[in-house]
Amino acid sequence: MVENPSILVVDDEAVNRGIASVMLGQAGWHADTVEDGASAILAVRRRAYALVLMDIQMPDMDGFEAAAAIRGEGGTMPIVAFTALSHTETAARLHGAGMDGYIGKPFTAPELLAAVEPWRPSARPHDSARLAALFGEAEILAMLGRFRDQLADALTAPDGPGERRSRAHRVAGIAGTLGFPEVSRIWLAVSEGEDSQWEAARVAARKALAELGRPQETPGEARP
């Protein structure tokens, strides 16, 4: 049986947390909730979430600061802004904080699910499985593990156009071979100097990381 994917709902209003959790639960997600940015940082250290819904207007540490802190610690899970602020007000700061999308408040169940479903990990065999007949399953899993590490490194390495292009060249080739055509296409564009594609490249990489899931746990390792 496939485990329900886990999502972290961060909001300082208990009513918002409760409503979102019920809607997500009915759609087959497992929702954890926290009430502030500092708690969100601690939560993602303990558990590999498929997605974080991050309120923006919170006391002490707002959602932009919390998202930037998660990215600064190497967190690569998708983070979607969950806010009463308009998209126009938040758009520029979303990317700067390393966030991947936006859902406004108030929200309906269809609006919430439309924002989170693109990030749901797939239960189907990935396209890379077709290579197993050539290399064996263990080798393909090792390749995917190296690719996962490469993507994570590419997202957290020092920024700048020259460094972006160097990273993008390395990512683009292996991504296509392992069955991630969107990553390959967009990162190839960045490698060729299309810096306007950088934000799309980061989103595509985080989608790939969500699809790859967390690294394999060793036998007997307890999940937090």
Backbone bond lengths (Angstrom), bond angles and torsions (degrees), N, CA, C in turn:
res aa  C-N    CA-C-N  psi(-1)  N-CA   C-N-CA  omega(-1)  CA-C   N-CA-C  phi
1 M - - - 1.466 - - 1.523 109.19 -
2 V 1.340 117.85 133.26 1.447 122.16 -179.57 1.514 109.55 -78.57
3 E 1.314 116.67 128.96 1.458 121.83 179.95 1.524 109.95 -70.55
4 N 1.344 116.69 140.60 1.444 120.14 176.49 1.529 109.86 -60.90
5 P 1.324 118.04 134.58 1.465 119.73 179.46 1.524 110.38 -66.12
6 S 1.322 116.20 147.83 1.464 121.61 -175.60 1.525 110.88 -98.38
7 I 1.321 115.04 138.26 1.457 122.10 179.86 1.526 107.77 -131.24
8 L 1.325 116.98 141.02 1.461 122.00 178.02 1.522 108.47 -106.10
9 V 1.327 116.15 122.39 1.470 122.44 177.66 1.526 107.91 -102.67
10 V 1.326 115.91 118.82 1.460 121.69 -178.10 1.521 107.95 -112.37
11 D 1.340 116.83 115.63 1.461 120.30 -178.38 1.525 108.11 -161.43
12 D 1.328 116.64 137.72 1.462 119.05 -179.13 1.524 112.59 -81.55
13 E 1.340 118.26 -5.69 1.453 121.99 177.85 1.526 110.06 -101.98
14 A 1.331 116.29 119.44 1.462 121.07 -177.15 1.527 111.89 -61.47
15 V 1.333 117.52 -35.13 1.462 120.17 -179.11 1.528 110.26 -64.48
16 N 1.321 116.64 -45.01 1.464 119.93 178.07 1.521 111.18 -60.58
17 R 1.340 116.60 -43.63 1.464 120.14 179.20 1.520 110.59 -60.80
18 G 1.324 115.89 -44.24 1.459 119.68 -177.13 1.520 112.66 -66.37
19 I 1.327 116.80 -45.01 1.463 120.04 -179.30 1.523 110.59 -63.88
20 A 1.327 116.50 -46.31 1.466 119.97 -179.87 1.519 110.81 -61.55
21 S 1.336 117.66 -40.88 1.461 121.28 -178.18 1.521 111.56 -62.92
22 V 1.337 116.67 -41.82 1.470 120.21 179.76 1.529 110.22 -65.56
23 M 1.325 116.94 -46.36 1.464 120.81 179.54 1.526 111.12 -59.85
24 L 1.322 116.15 -44.14 1.461 120.23 -179.30 1.519 111.35 -68.18
25 G 1.323 116.49 -40.43 1.461 120.07 178.97 1.514 112.04 -61.18
26 Q 1.323 117.13 -40.21 1.454 120.33 178.99 1.520 111.74 -66.86
27 A 1.325 116.85 -23.57 1.467 121.34 179.13 1.531 112.33 -92.40
28 G 1.334 117.55 5.61 1.455 120.28 174.97 1.508 115.92 92.32
29 W 1.336 117.10 17.14 1.465 120.99 173.85 1.528 109.36 -99.10
30 H 1.323 116.39 152.26 1.461 121.31 168.46 1.522 106.91 -99.65
31 A 1.323 117.64 117.32 1.462 121.88 -175.54 1.521 111.29 -106.29
32 D 1.340 115.91 124.05 1.458 122.39 165.96 1.526 107.10 -100.78
33 T 1.320 117.20 152.49 1.456 120.21 -178.93 1.531 110.96 -131.75
34 V 1.324 114.99 145.48 1.469 121.95 171.22 1.521 107.41 -139.04
35 E 1.345 116.06 162.40 1.464 119.36 -170.50 1.522 114.75 -106.81
36 D 1.321 118.56 -1.46 1.464 118.38 -179.44 1.526 110.89 -155.61
37 G 1.332 115.23 169.27 1.460 121.05 -175.80 1.507 113.80 -64.34
38 A 1.333 116.71 -40.79 1.466 119.55 -179.30 1.525 110.63 -62.38
39 S 1.329 116.90 -40.84 1.466 120.37 178.46 1.522 111.27 -66.64
40 A 1.341 116.76 -33.21 1.461 119.95 177.63 1.521 110.90 -64.09
41 I 1.322 116.87 -41.77 1.465 120.73 179.09 1.529 110.40 -60.91
42 L 1.316 116.27 -44.50 1.470 120.14 178.44 1.527 111.12 -63.99
43 A 1.339 116.76 -40.01 1.463 120.23 -177.17 1.527 111.76 -63.66
44 V 1.329 117.80 -42.59 1.471 119.16 -178.08 1.526 111.71 -74.50
45 R 1.319 117.48 -17.98 1.470 119.62 172.31 1.525 110.43 -70.80
46 R 1.334 116.06 -31.65 1.464 120.79 -175.15 1.520 113.40 -87.82
47 R 1.333 116.99 -26.68 1.462 119.05 -172.11 1.522 110.48 -142.41
48 A 1.323 116.42 144.77 1.461 121.89 178.35 1.523 108.79 -89.70
49 Y 1.317 116.95 99.09 1.461 121.60 -179.45 1.527 110.65 -85.18
50 A 1.336 114.51 147.67 1.460 119.55 174.15 1.521 110.74 -72.86
51 L 1.338 116.73 -25.70 1.463 121.31 -175.75 1.520 109.36 -163.21
52 V 1.343 115.58 148.17 1.463 122.26 172.40 1.520 108.23 -120.16
53 L 1.346 116.71 125.79 1.468 121.90 170.00 1.519 106.59 -96.19
54 M 1.335 117.07 116.57 1.464 121.66 -169.32 1.520 111.23 -115.49
55 D 1.342 116.39 112.20 1.455 120.37 171.78 1.529 108.45 -61.92
56 I 1.324 116.70 149.22 1.462 120.34 -179.40 1.514 111.97 -96.40
57 Q 1.315 118.12 -48.73 1.459 121.77 -175.23 1.520 110.37 -89.32
58 M 1.343 115.16 91.19 1.463 122.17 178.16 1.516 108.76 -130.35
59 P 1.333 117.77 151.05 1.469 120.05 179.02 1.525 111.69 -70.38
60 D 1.320 115.27 156.55 1.473 124.54 176.20 1.529 112.70 70.60
61 M 1.310 117.77 -60.19 1.471 121.68 179.51 1.516 108.21 -133.69
62 D 1.340 117.24 116.36 1.462 117.64 -178.21 1.525 110.55 -80.87
63 G 1.333 115.59 174.42 1.460 120.13 -174.88 1.510 113.92 -64.26
64 F 1.332 117.37 -34.24 1.466 119.86 177.36 1.529 110.48 -62.74
65 E 1.326 116.46 -44.13 1.465 120.91 -179.95 1.520 110.92 -65.77
66 A 1.330 116.90 -41.70 1.461 119.95 179.94 1.524 110.97 -65.09
67 A 1.339 117.16 -43.11 1.469 120.14 178.95 1.518 110.74 -63.37
68 A 1.331 117.21 -43.48 1.464 120.25 179.67 1.530 110.75 -63.25
69 A 1.338 117.21 -36.55 1.465 120.37 178.60 1.525 110.78 -66.86
70 I 1.335 117.05 -40.90 1.470 120.88 177.69 1.520 110.17 -62.21
71 R 1.328 117.03 -44.29 1.468 120.53 177.41 1.531 110.36 -64.23
72 G 1.323 116.70 -38.68 1.463 120.09 -179.49 1.512 113.04 -64.27
73 E 1.349 116.51 -25.41 1.465 121.06 177.19 1.529 111.93 -90.22
74 G 1.340 116.39 5.72 1.460 119.89 178.29 1.512 114.69 91.85
75 G 1.330 118.15 9.35 1.458 120.67 178.84 1.523 111.10 -68.52
76 T 1.321 116.79 128.39 1.464 120.92 -176.48 1.523 113.39 -114.59
77 M 1.343 118.46 0.39 1.463 119.97 179.86 1.526 109.81 -65.33
78 P 1.337 118.05 149.18 1.460 120.57 177.55 1.528 110.84 -61.28
79 I 1.336 116.03 141.64 1.464 122.57 176.64 1.521 107.67 -127.78
80 V 1.332 116.42 121.26 1.462 121.99 -179.05 1.517 108.88 -113.44
81 A 1.333 116.80 128.58 1.460 121.44 177.86 1.523 110.02 -66.62
82 F 1.323 115.18 140.31 1.463 123.19 -173.34 1.525 105.43 -133.21
83 T 1.346 118.24 91.01 1.452 118.78 -161.77 1.520 113.72 -151.48
84 A 1.340 114.84 155.13 1.458 121.49 173.97 1.521 111.44 -83.00
85 L 1.324 117.97 -12.13 1.460 120.76 175.15 1.522 109.20 -67.25
86 S 1.315 116.91 149.04 1.457 120.24 179.73 1.519 110.28 -71.98
87 H 1.319 115.10 157.43 1.456 119.62 177.79 1.527 110.26 -61.47
88 T 1.330 117.32 -35.87 1.470 120.74 178.13 1.521 110.99 -60.54
89 E 1.330 116.62 -39.23 1.463 121.12 -179.27 1.525 112.34 -69.95
90 T 1.320 116.94 -29.45 1.468 120.37 -171.89 1.519 114.74 -104.76
91 A 1.347 118.40 -18.12 1.466 121.07 -168.43 1.521 113.09 -53.33
92 A 1.314 117.68 -49.92 1.467 120.38 -176.18 1.520 111.54 -63.57
93 R 1.330 117.12 -38.81 1.462 120.27 -176.95 1.526 112.75 -79.17
94 L 1.338 117.62 -22.86 1.466 119.92 179.27 1.517 110.50 -56.55
95 H 1.319 116.63 -52.16 1.462 120.58 -176.29 1.526 111.16 -67.59
96 G 1.325 116.15 -37.69 1.457 118.72 179.50 1.506 113.03 -62.40
97 A 1.336 116.37 -30.63 1.468 121.03 178.76 1.522 112.15 -89.24
98 G 1.338 117.23 -1.19 1.459 120.17 179.75 1.510 113.61 81.55
99 M 1.341 117.27 26.63 1.466 120.77 -179.89 1.525 109.72 -93.94
100 D 1.340 115.37 158.44 1.463 120.84 -167.72 1.526 115.31 -114.69
101 G 1.314 118.17 -3.06 1.445 119.09 -177.63 1.507 111.03 179.18
102 Y 1.339 115.28 -172.87 1.460 121.29 -171.48 1.519 109.58 -150.06
103 I 1.338 116.68 138.56 1.463 121.98 166.66 1.519 107.29 -135.57
104 G 1.318 115.49 131.14 1.455 120.13 -175.98 1.521 112.57 -87.00
105 K 1.318 114.51 160.20 1.465 122.64 172.59 1.527 107.25 -114.60
106 P 1.339 118.12 143.99 1.469 127.34 -3.70 1.519 111.11 -67.97
107 F 1.334 116.01 159.85 1.456 120.53 -174.94 1.519 109.90 -132.74
108 T 1.301 115.96 152.25 1.466 122.25 173.64 1.517 108.39 -104.07
109 A 1.324 116.89 166.53 1.467 120.62 177.90 1.527 111.41 -59.16
110 P 1.332 119.72 -45.85 1.467 118.67 178.51 1.528 112.86 -60.72
111 E 1.335 117.33 -37.99 1.467 120.27 179.24 1.525 110.90 -66.71
112 L 1.323 116.36 -42.14 1.467 119.87 179.56 1.526 110.58 -63.75
113 L 1.322 116.52 -46.71 1.457 119.87 -177.08 1.531 111.33 -68.12
114 A 1.334 117.07 -34.92 1.462 119.55 177.19 1.524 111.13 -61.95
115 A 1.343 116.96 -31.08 1.465 120.68 -179.64 1.524 112.47 -79.04
116 V 1.344 117.65 -31.35 1.467 119.15 -173.84 1.523 113.84 -97.94
117 E 1.326 118.01 -28.93 1.463 119.40 -173.24 1.529 114.41 -61.14
118 P 1.356 120.16 -34.57 1.467 117.81 177.07 1.528 114.09 -59.27
119 W 1.344 116.13 -17.52 1.460 120.21 -178.21 1.523 112.76 -99.56
120 R 1.340 118.18 3.07 1.459 120.19 -178.56 1.531 109.68 -68.04
121 P 1.338 118.07 126.86 1.471 119.46 176.53 1.522 110.59 -61.36
122 S 1.310 116.77 140.43 1.453 121.73 -178.21 1.523 110.44 -82.47
123 A 1.346 115.60 140.42 1.466 120.18 176.23 1.525 111.74 -90.97
124 R 1.339 117.50 -7.26 1.464 120.36 -178.13 1.532 110.15 -80.95
125 P 1.321 116.83 157.30 1.461 118.94 175.37 1.527 110.45 -60.81
126 H 1.309 116.14 136.80 1.463 119.44 -179.96 1.527 109.93 -72.79
127 D 1.346 116.32 157.22 1.458 121.17 -178.90 1.529 112.64 -57.06
128 S 1.331 116.42 -26.11 1.461 119.59 -179.47 1.529 111.82 -65.52
129 A 1.346 117.43 -16.25 1.465 120.09 -179.41 1.527 111.84 -60.32
130 R 1.334 117.22 -24.44 1.467 119.71 -179.75 1.527 111.61 -65.65
131 L 1.325 117.20 -19.35 1.467 120.98 179.69 1.524 112.02 -82.51
132 A 1.330 116.45 -12.57 1.462 119.28 -175.26 1.522 111.27 -62.66
133 A 1.337 117.25 -33.02 1.462 119.96 -179.85 1.522 111.27 -64.24
134 L 1.324 116.51 -26.65 1.469 120.49 179.95 1.520 112.15 -87.10
135 F 1.337 115.84 -41.82 1.466 119.30 -170.51 1.523 113.76 -110.66
136 G 1.326 117.48 -17.57 1.455 120.79 -173.83 1.518 110.43 93.58
137 E 1.331 115.62 148.30 1.461 120.42 -174.94 1.520 112.30 -62.19
138 A 1.320 117.41 -41.26 1.463 120.25 -177.51 1.524 111.17 -61.65
139 E 1.332 117.17 -41.14 1.459 120.28 -179.25 1.524 111.11 -68.52
140 I 1.348 117.24 -38.79 1.464 120.02 178.21 1.523 110.20 -64.89
141 L 1.326 117.58 -41.71 1.461 119.98 177.49 1.524 110.76 -61.91
142 A 1.316 116.83 -37.85 1.465 120.22 177.34 1.530 110.86 -65.79
143 M 1.340 116.44 -41.23 1.469 120.32 178.01 1.525 110.77 -62.13
144 L 1.347 116.31 -44.95 1.455 119.88 179.50 1.529 111.05 -64.30
145 G 1.314 116.89 -35.30 1.459 120.32 176.54 1.520 111.59 -64.05
146 R 1.335 116.50 -42.34 1.465 119.75 177.76 1.523 110.91 -65.92
147 F 1.346 115.81 -38.39 1.461 119.67 178.81 1.530 110.05 -66.05
148 R 1.332 117.37 -40.31 1.463 121.30 176.90 1.532 109.91 -57.81
149 D 1.322 116.51 -46.81 1.462 120.66 179.08 1.529 111.05 -63.37
150 Q 1.334 117.00 -39.19 1.455 121.43 -179.50 1.525 110.89 -63.92
151 L 1.338 116.59 -43.56 1.460 120.21 178.04 1.525 111.05 -63.24
152 A 1.323 116.31 -45.24 1.460 119.91 -179.73 1.522 110.58 -61.15
153 D 1.331 117.39 -42.33 1.468 121.03 177.91 1.520 111.33 -64.12
154 A 1.341 116.38 -39.92 1.462 120.54 -178.77 1.523 111.33 -64.99
155 L 1.327 117.18 -31.81 1.459 120.97 -179.58 1.521 112.66 -78.16
156 T 1.316 117.86 -24.69 1.463 120.86 -173.62 1.524 113.49 -108.89
157 A 1.333 117.81 -4.53 1.461 120.73 -179.66 1.523 110.47 -69.18
158 P 1.341 118.08 161.03 1.469 121.11 177.65 1.526 110.90 -54.38
159 D 1.344 114.85 140.33 1.452 119.98 -174.58 1.524 111.33 -89.39
160 G 1.336 115.55 168.02 1.456 122.78 -179.15 1.514 108.95 139.45
161 P 1.340 117.90 143.42 1.469 120.52 -174.09 1.523 114.70 -53.97
162 G 1.332 117.98 -43.72 1.455 119.89 -179.40 1.506 112.42 -63.59
163 E 1.331 116.26 -44.78 1.466 120.88 179.43 1.524 110.50 -67.19
164 R 1.333 116.60 -37.78 1.460 119.77 177.85 1.521 110.69 -57.77
165 R 1.325 116.54 -47.05 1.466 120.72 -175.49 1.521 111.02 -65.62
166 S 1.328 116.50 -38.41 1.461 119.94 178.64 1.527 110.64 -64.60
167 R 1.342 116.24 -46.03 1.468 119.84 178.27 1.523 110.86 -63.84
168 A 1.340 115.76 -42.35 1.460 120.23 -175.88 1.520 111.51 -63.77
169 H 1.318 117.34 -36.95 1.461 120.74 179.12 1.524 110.70 -61.80
170 R 1.336 116.26 -41.22 1.466 120.01 -179.30 1.526 111.06 -69.39
171 V 1.340 116.34 -40.80 1.460 120.37 -176.79 1.522 111.67 -70.74
172 A 1.343 117.60 -41.30 1.463 121.72 -170.57 1.524 112.37 -59.92
173 G 1.319 117.41 -43.49 1.458 120.37 -176.29 1.515 113.42 -65.68
174 I 1.316 116.51 -51.17 1.460 119.57 -176.34 1.521 111.08 -71.22
175 A 1.349 118.20 -29.66 1.459 120.72 -179.49 1.521 111.12 -61.07
176 G 1.311 117.11 -45.73 1.461 119.69 179.86 1.512 112.34 -64.20
177 T 1.319 116.78 -40.79 1.460 120.82 -179.56 1.519 111.75 -62.78
178 L 1.334 116.61 -37.51 1.466 120.85 -176.10 1.527 113.08 -89.19
179 G 1.342 118.00 4.39 1.453 119.19 172.87 1.513 115.57 96.08
180 F 1.336 117.64 28.91 1.461 122.22 177.12 1.527 108.75 -121.90
181 P 1.336 117.58 72.60 1.462 120.54 -173.28 1.515 114.42 -63.61
182 E 1.345 117.32 -34.50 1.471 118.98 180.00 1.522 110.85 -66.09
183 V 1.326 116.53 -42.97 1.460 120.27 176.73 1.521 109.73 -61.10
184 S 1.321 116.41 -45.80 1.460 120.61 -178.76 1.529 111.18 -59.60
185 R 1.337 116.65 -46.20 1.462 121.00 -176.04 1.525 111.71 -64.12
186 I 1.333 116.64 -48.09 1.465 119.50 -174.31 1.523 111.22 -74.29
187 W 1.334 117.49 -39.53 1.457 119.17 179.45 1.527 111.21 -70.65
188 L 1.334 117.33 -28.69 1.464 119.39 173.87 1.518 110.11 -64.38
189 A 1.346 116.84 -40.65 1.461 120.05 177.83 1.520 111.06 -60.93
190 V 1.336 117.15 -41.23 1.462 120.49 178.23 1.530 110.18 -64.62
191 S 1.334 116.02 -41.05 1.467 119.26 -179.22 1.522 112.02 -63.06
192 E 1.348 115.74 -23.45 1.459 120.44 179.76 1.521 112.75 -94.91
193 G 1.340 115.80 12.06 1.460 119.70 172.73 1.512 115.57 99.36
194 E 1.327 119.05 5.27 1.461 120.85 179.65 1.535 108.86 -85.62
195 D 1.336 115.15 78.06 1.461 119.77 -176.39 1.523 112.70 -64.76
196 S 1.336 118.12 -20.28 1.457 120.81 177.69 1.534 111.60 -65.28
197 Q 1.336 117.15 -15.75 1.463 121.69 -179.73 1.528 112.82 -91.06
198 W 1.327 117.15 2.46 1.463 119.41 -173.14 1.530 112.46 -63.46
199 E 1.331 118.02 -44.05 1.461 119.09 179.74 1.528 111.10 -63.96
200 A 1.333 116.71 -41.17 1.470 120.00 176.99 1.520 110.57 -63.70
201 A 1.321 117.03 -35.14 1.466 120.95 178.65 1.523 110.69 -65.29
202 R 1.324 116.51 -41.13 1.465 119.52 179.08 1.524 111.38 -65.59
203 V 1.331 117.01 -40.78 1.457 120.12 178.29 1.532 110.40 -63.97
204 A 1.343 116.88 -44.24 1.462 120.56 179.29 1.525 111.00 -60.93
205 A 1.326 116.61 -38.54 1.467 119.89 179.24 1.521 111.19 -66.11
206 R 1.332 117.01 -41.39 1.458 118.74 -179.83 1.528 111.16 -69.68
207 K 1.336 117.71 -31.58 1.460 119.64 173.66 1.528 110.48 -64.31
208 A 1.337 116.26 -40.42 1.462 119.77 178.51 1.525 110.73 -65.00
209 L 1.330 116.83 -40.73 1.455 119.80 178.39 1.528 110.69 -64.16
210 A 1.342 116.73 -37.98 1.461 119.72 176.95 1.520 110.41 -63.73
211 E 1.318 117.07 -38.39 1.461 120.96 179.82 1.524 111.17 -70.51
212 L 1.323 116.70 -36.98 1.460 120.11 178.83 1.522 111.72 -69.07
213 G 1.335 116.48 -29.34 1.456 120.00 179.85 1.521 111.42 77.75
214 R 1.321 114.23 -174.74 1.466 119.76 -178.45 1.521 109.91 -77.38
215 P 1.341 117.52 155.59 1.467 119.89 176.42 1.514 112.13 -57.35
216 Q 1.332 115.58 153.51 1.464 120.24 179.30 1.522 110.38 -60.26
217 E 1.340 115.93 134.73 1.449 120.57 176.36 1.524 110.13 -85.63
218 T 1.300 115.78 149.33 1.456 119.18 177.69 1.523 108.91 -74.21
219 P 1.354 118.90 152.03 1.458 121.51 -178.69 1.526 110.91 -54.14
220 G 1.326 115.84 135.12 1.445 120.86 177.52 1.491 114.63 85.52
221 E 1.363 117.79 -4.40 1.455 119.52 -179.26 1.514 109.81 -73.75
222 A 1.284 118.07 129.16 1.461 122.42 -177.39 1.523 109.33 -84.40
223 R 1.328 115.97 137.19 1.459 120.39 176.43 1.522 108.38 -81.97
224 P 1.342 118.48 133.61 1.469 119.57 -178.25 1.509 111.21 -69.28
